Amino acid sequence: MKLLRELPLGTRVVVRYRIEGGFTDALGNLVARDETTCTVDTRRGPVVVGFEAVALAKPVPPPPVRKSGGGPPAAL
């Protein structure tokens, strides 16, 4: 996939790729690539994807910033 070969390492991407029985996605930073694969560092760890399995890929914006203070109010 040309896009994954040209994007700078460190770019946040989503890659949809074929697995047995369907498709799955890898969302994270593009951290490595060689002639036949790319590696996406996801929240669950690195995922190595063969270019031949890629169905779609695109750069995505950074994750939204989580707001603090989501817990119950402090007791007085």
LINHULIN-V448193 format. One line per field, one symbol per residue. phi: phi as a letter, one per 40 degrees, with the letter a starting at -180 (. if undefined). psi: psi as a letter, one per 20 degrees, with the letter a starting at -180 (. if undefined). burial: I if it has 9 or more other ideal C-beta (glycine too) atoms within 8 Angstrom, else O. A space follows every 50 residues. Layout:
# LINHULIN-V448193
phi->???
psi->???
burial->???
This chain:
# LINHULIN-V448193
phi->.cdccbccdgccbbbcbcbdgibabbbiccbaabcbbbbbcccchcbcbc dccccaaacbcdccccccgccccccc
psi->pgghhhqqqipprpppqprpjcqrqppapoiqqbhirqpporhirqpppp hiipgqqqqqrqqqppprkiaqqqq.
burial->OOOIIOIOOOIIIIIIIOOOOOOOOIIIIIIOIOOOIIIIIIOOOOIOII IOIIOOIOOOOOOOOOOOOOOOOOOO
